[in-house]
Amino acid sequence: MGRSKMAAIMNRSGWSSSSVVRQFLFPSINYIKKQLILAVLVLLTHLCLGNNDYELDEFLKREFSLTKPYQGVGSSSFSHWDLMGTAMITPECVRLTPDMQSRQGAVWSRLPCYLRDWELRVQFKIHGQGKKNLNGDGMAIWLTKERMQHGPVFGNMNHFTGLAVFVDTYPNEDKQHERVFPYISAMVGNGSLAYDHDRDGRPTELGGCNALVRNSNHDTFLLIRYMHNTLTVMTDIDGKQEWKECLEVPGVRMPTGYYFGASSATGDLSDNHDLISMKLYQLSAERSPDEEEEAISLPSVDNRAQYTVDVEEPGMSGVTLFFTILFSIIGLFVLGVVGVVLYGRWQDNRRKRFY
C-alpha cells in the first residue's frame, strides 16, 4: 500500500501520522490504568494460588489420601484404608469416636509409605457437649511401623515405633506448668520409649503449642511436614487460611515403609473426634550422595536430650511449710510425753519387784 493511500485511510479515520506516534509513545491515562489493574489482578491470582493445594496437585499421592466420599473405606477390598474400633463413615467425616465414654476408634492405611520427603495435611473437627476441661481425651496422627493396634495412647498402642502428633484436649496432670489445653505435641518412638499419659506425654515431647480447636467456628487444619530430616508441624485454626508454626525439630531420622493412621479415645469424659480429610503430598528435595546412601532402620532424634523436659515438682508454700513444721513439733512433743510416761511406769514396776 502506497503512502498516499495510507494517508487517505488515516484521514478518513480521523487519524494523523502524528496522532499515531503519540498514541504509541505516550499511551493514554485510561490505557495505563487498565494495564495496571490487569497486572494487579494477575499478581493477586498468583499469590492466591500459591497458598492453595492446587499448586501441589501434581505431587498429591491419592493412594495415601483419605477424602470424601470415603468410598469403600473399611469394607471394600479395593480401599486403601481400614477402620478399627468405633470408627465409622458418615457423609461428612470419618468419626473416630462419638461423644460417649470409653470409646476407641482409628483408621489406618493399608499401604506402607516409602516417600522420604512428604507433607500431610489433615482437616479434623473436635466437638461435644461437655464444658471446658470436662471433655476428652483427644486424637493422634500416626506414621508407625505398627498398625491396627488398640492401646492407651489415644486409642493406639504404647511403645510404638515411629512418629506421632497428638491433639490432647484434656490435662491429666494436676499442675500444668503454664500449658494451655487443647495442646498439640509431637513424639518419635523407637519401640521402647513409653508415652506417659498421666503427665500428658511431657517427658517425651519434642515440642508443642496450644491450639483452641475444640468447638471451633472455623475449619481446623493440621500440617505435618517431614523434609531433609526435619519435622515441622503447623496449624490453620483461625479461619484466616494461614499456616502458623507449632514446632520444628531438625535431626529426625525416620525409616520408610511405615503406615499412616489416625486414632482417638475417650475415657470418663468424651467428645466427637471427626477426621474430615488426610492429603499426602510428595515433596521434591535435593539430597547429597551421603544422604541418599543413609540407611535408617529405627526412628531417632539427634540430641534428643535437649528436648527432654525436666518437670520439677512444685515446692511447699509458706503456709504449708509452717503447718508441716508445727505439726512435726507437736508430734515430737507427744511422742516425748508418751515416752516419759512409759519410762515412769517401767521404773515403778522395777521398784515393786525389789520389794
Contacts in CASP RR format, 6 or more apart in sequence:
PFRMAT RR
TARGET T0000
AUTHOR 0000-0000-0000
METHOD contacts of the structure
MODEL  1
MGRSKMAAIMNRSGWSSSSVVRQFLFPSINYIKKQLILAVLVLLTHLCLG
NNDYELDEFLKREFSLTKPYQGVGSSSFSHWDLMGTAMITPECVRLTPDM
QSRQGAVWSRLPCYLRDWELRVQFKIHGQGKKNLNGDGMAIWLTKERMQH
GPVFGNMNHFTGLAVFVDTYPNEDKQHERVFPYISAMVGNGSLAYDHDRD
GRPTELGGCNALVRNSNHDTFLLIRYMHNTLTVMTDIDGKQEWKECLEVP
GVRMPTGYYFGASSATGDLSDNHDLISMKLYQLSAERSPDEEEEAISLPS
VDNRAQYTVDVEEPGMSGVTLFFTILFSIIGLFVLGVVGVVLYGRWQDNR
RKRFY
7 17 0 8 1.000
10 16 0 8 1.000
10 17 0 8 1.000
10 20 0 8 1.000
49 55 0 8 1.000
51 241 0 8 1.000
53 60 0 8 1.000
53 121 0 8 1.000
53 279 0 8 1.000
56 119 0 8 1.000
56 281 0 8 1.000
59 281 0 8 1.000
59 282 0 8 1.000
59 283 0 8 1.000
59 284 0 8 1.000
60 279 0 8 1.000
60 280 0 8 1.000
60 281 0 8 1.000
61 115 0 8 1.000
61 118 0 8 1.000
61 280 0 8 1.000
61 281 0 8 1.000
61 282 0 8 1.000
63 80 0 8 1.000
63 111 0 8 1.000
64 80 0 8 1.000
64 109 0 8 1.000
64 111 0 8 1.000
64 113 0 8 1.000
64 260 0 8 1.000
64 278 0 8 1.000
64 280 0 8 1.000
65 277 0 8 1.000
65 278 0 8 1.000
65 279 0 8 1.000
65 280 0 8 1.000
66 73 0 8 1.000
66 81 0 8 1.000
66 94 0 8 1.000
66 107 0 8 1.000
66 275 0 8 1.000
66 277 0 8 1.000
66 278 0 8 1.000
67 277 0 8 1.000
67 278 0 8 1.000
67 279 0 8 1.000
68 91 0 8 1.000
68 92 0 8 1.000
68 276 0 8 1.000
68 277 0 8 1.000
69 91 0 8 1.000
70 89 0 8 1.000
70 94 0 8 1.000
71 79 0 8 1.000
72 78 0 8 1.000
72 79 0 8 1.000
73 79 0 8 1.000
73 81 0 8 1.000
73 83 0 8 1.000
73 89 0 8 1.000
73 94 0 8 1.000
73 107 0 8 1.000
74 81 0 8 1.000
74 82 0 8 1.000
74 83 0 8 1.000
74 89 0 8 1.000
74 107 0 8 1.000
79 110 0 8 1.000
80 109 0 8 1.000
80 110 0 8 1.000
80 111 0 8 1.000
81 107 0 8 1.000
81 108 0 8 1.000
81 109 0 8 1.000
81 110 0 8 1.000
82 107 0 8 1.000
82 108 0 8 1.000
82 110 0 8 1.000
82 147 0 8 1.000
82 148 0 8 1.000
83 89 0 8 1.000
83 94 0 8 1.000
83 105 0 8 1.000
83 106 0 8 1.000
83 107 0 8 1.000
84 105 0 8 1.000
84 106 0 8 1.000
84 107 0 8 1.000
84 108 0 8 1.000
84 148 0 8 1.000
84 150 0 8 1.000
84 263 0 8 1.000
85 103 0 8 1.000
85 104 0 8 1.000
85 105 0 8 1.000
85 106 0 8 1.000
85 150 0 8 1.000
86 95 0 8 1.000
86 96 0 8 1.000
86 97 0 8 1.000
86 98 0 8 1.000
86 103 0 8 1.000
86 104 0 8 1.000
86 105 0 8 1.000
87 94 0 8 1.000
87 95 0 8 1.000
87 96 0 8 1.000
87 97 0 8 1.000
87 105 0 8 1.000
87 106 0 8 1.000
87 107 0 8 1.000
88 94 0 8 1.000
88 95 0 8 1.000
89 95 0 8 1.000
92 274 0 8 1.000
92 276 0 8 1.000
93 125 0 8 1.000
93 274 0 8 1.000
93 275 0 8 1.000
93 276 0 8 1.000
94 107 0 8 1.000
94 262 0 8 1.000
94 274 0 8 1.000
94 275 0 8 1.000
94 276 0 8 1.000
95 272 0 8 1.000
95 273 0 8 1.000
95 274 0 8 1.000
95 275 0 8 1.000
96 105 0 8 1.000
96 106 0 8 1.000
96 107 0 8 1.000
96 139 0 8 1.000
96 262 0 8 1.000
96 263 0 8 1.000
96 264 0 8 1.000
96 273 0 8 1.000
96 274 0 8 1.000
96 275 0 8 1.000
97 103 0 8 1.000
97 104 0 8 1.000
97 105 0 8 1.000
97 264 0 8 1.000
97 265 0 8 1.000
97 266 0 8 1.000
97 270 0 8 1.000
97 271 0 8 1.000
97 272 0 8 1.000
97 273 0 8 1.000
98 270 0 8 1.000
98 272 0 8 1.000
99 127 0 8 1.000
99 128 0 8 1.000
99 129 0 8 1.000
99 266 0 8 1.000
99 270 0 8 1.000
99 271 0 8 1.000
99 272 0 8 1.000
100 266 0 8 1.000
100 270 0 8 1.000
101 266 0 8 1.000
101 267 0 8 1.000
101 268 0 8 1.000
101 269 0 8 1.000
101 270 0 8 1.000
102 266 0 8 1.000
102 267 0 8 1.000
102 268 0 8 1.000
103 265 0 8 1.000
103 266 0 8 1.000
103 267 0 8 1.000
103 270 0 8 1.000
104 150 0 8 1.000
104 151 0 8 1.000
104 155 0 8 1.000
104 263 0 8 1.000
104 264 0 8 1.000
104 265 0 8 1.000
104 266 0 8 1.000
105 155 0 8 1.000
105 263 0 8 1.000
105 264 0 8 1.000
105 265 0 8 1.000
106 148 0 8 1.000
106 155 0 8 1.000
106 156 0 8 1.000
106 261 0 8 1.000
106 262 0 8 1.000
106 263 0 8 1.000
106 264 0 8 1.000
107 261 0 8 1.000
107 262 0 8 1.000
107 263 0 8 1.000
107 275 0 8 1.000
108 142 0 8 1.000
108 147 0 8 1.000
108 148 0 8 1.000
108 259 0 8 1.000
108 260 0 8 1.000
108 261 0 8 1.000
109 147 0 8 1.000
109 259 0 8 1.000
109 260 0 8 1.000
109 261 0 8 1.000
110 259 0 8 1.000
111 259 0 8 1.000
112 256 0 8 1.000
112 257 0 8 1.000
112 258 0 8 1.000
112 259 0 8 1.000
113 143 0 8 1.000
113 256 0 8 1.000
113 257 0 8 1.000
113 258 0 8 1.000
113 259 0 8 1.000
113 260 0 8 1.000
113 280 0 8 1.000
114 256 0 8 1.000
114 257 0 8 1.000
115 256 0 8 1.000
115 280 0 8 1.000
115 282 0 8 1.000
116 256 0 8 1.000
116 285 0 8 1.000
116 287 0 8 1.000
117 226 0 8 1.000
117 227 0 8 1.000
117 228 0 8 1.000
117 282 0 8 1.000
117 283 0 8 1.000
117 284 0 8 1.000
117 285 0 8 1.000
118 225 0 8 1.000
118 226 0 8 1.000
118 227 0 8 1.000
118 280 0 8 1.000
118 281 0 8 1.000
118 282 0 8 1.000
118 283 0 8 1.000
119 223 0 8 1.000
119 224 0 8 1.000
119 225 0 8 1.000
119 226 0 8 1.000
119 227 0 8 1.000
119 280 0 8 1.000
119 281 0 8 1.000
119 283 0 8 1.000
120 141 0 8 1.000
120 223 0 8 1.000
120 224 0 8 1.000
120 225 0 8 1.000
120 260 0 8 1.000
120 278 0 8 1.000
120 279 0 8 1.000
120 280 0 8 1.000
120 281 0 8 1.000
121 221 0 8 1.000
121 222 0 8 1.000
121 223 0 8 1.000
121 277 0 8 1.000
121 278 0 8 1.000
121 279 0 8 1.000
121 281 0 8 1.000
122 141 0 8 1.000
122 221 0 8 1.000
122 222 0 8 1.000
122 223 0 8 1.000
122 224 0 8 1.000
122 262 0 8 1.000
122 275 0 8 1.000
122 277 0 8 1.000
122 278 0 8 1.000
122 279 0 8 1.000
123 219 0 8 1.000
123 220 0 8 1.000
123 221 0 8 1.000
123 222 0 8 1.000
123 275 0 8 1.000
123 276 0 8 1.000
123 277 0 8 1.000
124 139 0 8 1.000
124 167 0 8 1.000
124 213 0 8 1.000
124 220 0 8 1.000
124 221 0 8 1.000
124 222 0 8 1.000
124 262 0 8 1.000
124 273 0 8 1.000
124 274 0 8 1.000
124 275 0 8 1.000
124 276 0 8 1.000
125 216 0 8 1.000
125 219 0 8 1.000
125 220 0 8 1.000
125 272 0 8 1.000
125 274 0 8 1.000
125 276 0 8 1.000
126 138 0 8 1.000
126 139 0 8 1.000
126 167 0 8 1.000
126 169 0 8 1.000
126 182 0 8 1.000
126 213 0 8 1.000
126 214 0 8 1.000
126 215 0 8 1.000
126 220 0 8 1.000
126 271 0 8 1.000
126 272 0 8 1.000
126 273 0 8 1.000
126 274 0 8 1.000
127 214 0 8 1.000
127 215 0 8 1.000
127 216 0 8 1.000
127 271 0 8 1.000
127 272 0 8 1.000
127 274 0 8 1.000
128 135 0 8 1.000
128 214 0 8 1.000
128 215 0 8 1.000
128 270 0 8 1.000
128 271 0 8 1.000
128 272 0 8 1.000
130 269 0 8 1.000
130 270 0 8 1.000
130 271 0 8 1.000
133 170 0 8 1.000
133 171 0 8 1.000
133 181 0 8 1.000
134 269 0 8 1.000
135 169 0 8 1.000
135 170 0 8 1.000
135 214 0 8 1.000
135 269 0 8 1.000
135 270 0 8 1.000
135 271 0 8 1.000
136 169 0 8 1.000
136 170 0 8 1.000
136 266 0 8 1.000
136 267 0 8 1.000
136 269 0 8 1.000
136 270 0 8 1.000
136 271 0 8 1.000
137 154 0 8 1.000
137 168 0 8 1.000
137 169 0 8 1.000
137 170 0 8 1.000
137 264 0 8 1.000
137 265 0 8 1.000
137 266 0 8 1.000
137 267 0 8 1.000
137 269 0 8 1.000
138 154 0 8 1.000
138 166 0 8 1.000
138 167 0 8 1.000
138 168 0 8 1.000
138 169 0 8 1.000
138 170 0 8 1.000
138 182 0 8 1.000
138 264 0 8 1.000
138 265 0 8 1.000
138 266 0 8 1.000
138 271 0 8 1.000
138 273 0 8 1.000
139 154 0 8 1.000
139 166 0 8 1.000
139 167 0 8 1.000
139 262 0 8 1.000
139 263 0 8 1.000
139 264 0 8 1.000
139 273 0 8 1.000
139 275 0 8 1.000
140 153 0 8 1.000
140 154 0 8 1.000
140 155 0 8 1.000
140 156 0 8 1.000
140 164 0 8 1.000
140 165 0 8 1.000
140 166 0 8 1.000
140 167 0 8 1.000
140 262 0 8 1.000
140 263 0 8 1.000
140 264 0 8 1.000
141 164 0 8 1.000
141 165 0 8 1.000
141 222 0 8 1.000
141 224 0 8 1.000
141 260 0 8 1.000
141 261 0 8 1.000
141 262 0 8 1.000
141 278 0 8 1.000
142 156 0 8 1.000
142 160 0 8 1.000
142 162 0 8 1.000
142 163 0 8 1.000
142 164 0 8 1.000
142 259 0 8 1.000
142 260 0 8 1.000
142 261 0 8 1.000
142 262 0 8 1.000
142 263 0 8 1.000
143 162 0 8 1.000
143 163 0 8 1.000
143 254 0 8 1.000
143 258 0 8 1.000
143 259 0 8 1.000
143 260 0 8 1.000
143 261 0 8 1.000
144 156 0 8 1.000
144 160 0 8 1.000
144 161 0 8 1.000
144 162 0 8 1.000
144 163 0 8 1.000
144 164 0 8 1.000
144 258 0 8 1.000
144 259 0 8 1.000
144 261 0 8 1.000
145 160 0 8 1.000
145 161 0 8 1.000
145 162 0 8 1.000
145 255 0 8 1.000
145 257 0 8 1.000
145 258 0 8 1.000
145 259 0 8 1.000
146 157 0 8 1.000
146 160 0 8 1.000
146 161 0 8 1.000
146 259 0 8 1.000
147 259 0 8 1.000
147 261 0 8 1.000
149 156 0 8 1.000
149 157 0 8 1.000
150 156 0 8 1.000
150 157 0 8 1.000
151 157 0 8 1.000
151 158 0 8 1.000
152 158 0 8 1.000
152 197 0 8 1.000
152 265 0 8 1.000
153 160 0 8 1.000
153 164 0 8 1.000
153 195 0 8 1.000
153 197 0 8 1.000
154 166 0 8 1.000
154 168 0 8 1.000
154 263 0 8 1.000
154 264 0 8 1.000
154 265 0 8 1.000
155 263 0 8 1.000
155 264 0 8 1.000
155 265 0 8 1.000
156 164 0 8 1.000
156 263 0 8 1.000
158 194 0 8 1.000
158 195 0 8 1.000
159 189 0 8 1.000
159 191 0 8 1.000
159 192 0 8 1.000
159 193 0 8 1.000
159 194 0 8 1.000
160 189 0 8 1.000
160 191 0 8 1.000
160 195 0 8 1.000
161 189 0 8 1.000
161 190 0 8 1.000
161 191 0 8 1.000
161 258 0 8 1.000
161 298 0 8 1.000
161 299 0 8 1.000
162 188 0 8 1.000
162 189 0 8 1.000
162 190 0 8 1.000
162 191 0 8 1.000
162 254 0 8 1.000
162 258 0 8 1.000
162 299 0 8 1.000
163 186 0 8 1.000
163 187 0 8 1.000
163 188 0 8 1.000
163 189 0 8 1.000
163 226 0 8 1.000
163 231 0 8 1.000
163 252 0 8 1.000
163 254 0 8 1.000
163 258 0 8 1.000
163 299 0 8 1.000
164 186 0 8 1.000
164 187 0 8 1.000
164 188 0 8 1.000
164 189 0 8 1.000
164 195 0 8 1.000
165 184 0 8 1.000
165 185 0 8 1.000
165 186 0 8 1.000
165 222 0 8 1.000
165 224 0 8 1.000
165 233 0 8 1.000
166 183 0 8 1.000
166 184 0 8 1.000
166 185 0 8 1.000
166 186 0 8 1.000
166 187 0 8 1.000
166 201 0 8 1.000
167 182 0 8 1.000
167 183 0 8 1.000
167 184 0 8 1.000
167 211 0 8 1.000
167 213 0 8 1.000
167 222 0 8 1.000
168 181 0 8 1.000
168 182 0 8 1.000
168 183 0 8 1.000
168 184 0 8 1.000
168 185 0 8 1.000
168 200 0 8 1.000
169 181 0 8 1.000
169 182 0 8 1.000
169 214 0 8 1.000
169 271 0 8 1.000
170 181 0 8 1.000
170 269 0 8 1.000
171 179 0 8 1.000
171 181 0 8 1.000
171 183 0 8 1.000
171 200 0 8 1.000
172 197 0 8 1.000
172 198 0 8 1.000
172 199 0 8 1.000
172 200 0 8 1.000
173 198 0 8 1.000
173 199 0 8 1.000
173 200 0 8 1.000
173 202 0 8 1.000
175 314 0 8 1.000
177 202 0 8 1.000
177 311 0 8 1.000
179 200 0 8 1.000
179 210 0 8 1.000
180 210 0 8 1.000
181 210 0 8 1.000
182 210 0 8 1.000
182 211 0 8 1.000
182 212 0 8 1.000
182 213 0 8 1.000
182 214 0 8 1.000
183 200 0 8 1.000
183 208 0 8 1.000
183 209 0 8 1.000
183 210 0 8 1.000
183 211 0 8 1.000
184 208 0 8 1.000
184 209 0 8 1.000
184 210 0 8 1.000
184 211 0 8 1.000
184 222 0 8 1.000
184 233 0 8 1.000
184 235 0 8 1.000
184 246 0 8 1.000
184 247 0 8 1.000
185 201 0 8 1.000
185 205 0 8 1.000
185 206 0 8 1.000
185 207 0 8 1.000
185 208 0 8 1.000
185 247 0 8 1.000
186 205 0 8 1.000
186 206 0 8 1.000
186 207 0 8 1.000
186 208 0 8 1.000
186 231 0 8 1.000
186 233 0 8 1.000
186 247 0 8 1.000
186 249 0 8 1.000
187 193 0 8 1.000
187 195 0 8 1.000
187 201 0 8 1.000
187 204 0 8 1.000
187 205 0 8 1.000
187 206 0 8 1.000
188 206 0 8 1.000
188 231 0 8 1.000
188 252 0 8 1.000
188 254 0 8 1.000
188 299 0 8 1.000
188 300 0 8 1.000
188 301 0 8 1.000
189 204 0 8 1.000
189 299 0 8 1.000
190 298 0 8 1.000
190 299 0 8 1.000
190 300 0 8 1.000
193 204 0 8 1.000
194 204 0 8 1.000
195 201 0 8 1.000
195 204 0 8 1.000
196 202 0 8 1.000
196 203 0 8 1.000
196 204 0 8 1.000
199 311 0 8 1.000
202 309 0 8 1.000
202 311 0 8 1.000
203 308 0 8 1.000
203 309 0 8 1.000
203 311 0 8 1.000
205 307 0 8 1.000
205 309 0 8 1.000
206 231 0 8 1.000
206 247 0 8 1.000
206 249 0 8 1.000
206 252 0 8 1.000
206 301 0 8 1.000
206 307 0 8 1.000
207 247 0 8 1.000
207 249 0 8 1.000
207 307 0 8 1.000
208 233 0 8 1.000
208 246 0 8 1.000
208 247 0 8 1.000
209 235 0 8 1.000
209 246 0 8 1.000
209 247 0 8 1.000
211 220 0 8 1.000
211 235 0 8 1.000
211 237 0 8 1.000
211 246 0 8 1.000
212 237 0 8 1.000
213 220 0 8 1.000
213 235 0 8 1.000
213 237 0 8 1.000
214 271 0 8 1.000
216 237 0 8 1.000
218 237 0 8 1.000
218 238 0 8 1.000
218 239 0 8 1.000
219 236 0 8 1.000
219 239 0 8 1.000
220 235 0 8 1.000
220 236 0 8 1.000
220 237 0 8 1.000
221 235 0 8 1.000
221 236 0 8 1.000
221 237 0 8 1.000
222 233 0 8 1.000
222 234 0 8 1.000
222 235 0 8 1.000
223 232 0 8 1.000
223 233 0 8 1.000
223 234 0 8 1.000
223 235 0 8 1.000
223 236 0 8 1.000
223 243 0 8 1.000
224 231 0 8 1.000
224 232 0 8 1.000
224 233 0 8 1.000
225 231 0 8 1.000
225 232 0 8 1.000
225 233 0 8 1.000
225 234 0 8 1.000
225 283 0 8 1.000
226 232 0 8 1.000
226 252 0 8 1.000
226 254 0 8 1.000
227 283 0 8 1.000
227 285 0 8 1.000
228 285 0 8 1.000
228 287 0 8 1.000
229 250 0 8 1.000
229 251 0 8 1.000
229 252 0 8 1.000
229 253 0 8 1.000
229 254 0 8 1.000
230 248 0 8 1.000
230 249 0 8 1.000
230 250 0 8 1.000
230 251 0 8 1.000
230 252 0 8 1.000
231 247 0 8 1.000
231 248 0 8 1.000
231 249 0 8 1.000
231 252 0 8 1.000
232 245 0 8 1.000
232 247 0 8 1.000
232 248 0 8 1.000
232 249 0 8 1.000
233 245 0 8 1.000
233 246 0 8 1.000
233 247 0 8 1.000
233 248 0 8 1.000
234 243 0 8 1.000
234 244 0 8 1.000
234 245 0 8 1.000
234 246 0 8 1.000
235 243 0 8 1.000
235 244 0 8 1.000
235 246 0 8 1.000
236 242 0 8 1.000
236 243 0 8 1.000
236 244 0 8 1.000
238 244 0 8 1.000
249 301 0 8 1.000
249 307 0 8 1.000
250 302 0 8 1.000
251 301 0 8 1.000
251 302 0 8 1.000
251 303 0 8 1.000
252 299 0 8 1.000
252 300 0 8 1.000
252 301 0 8 1.000
252 302 0 8 1.000
253 296 0 8 1.000
253 299 0 8 1.000
253 300 0 8 1.000
253 301 0 8 1.000
253 302 0 8 1.000
254 296 0 8 1.000
254 299 0 8 1.000
255 296 0 8 1.000
255 297 0 8 1.000
255 298 0 8 1.000
255 299 0 8 1.000
256 296 0 8 1.000
260 278 0 8 1.000
260 280 0 8 1.000
261 278 0 8 1.000
262 275 0 8 1.000
262 278 0 8 1.000
264 273 0 8 1.000
266 273 0 8 1.000
301 307 0 8 1.000
316 324 0 8 1.000
END
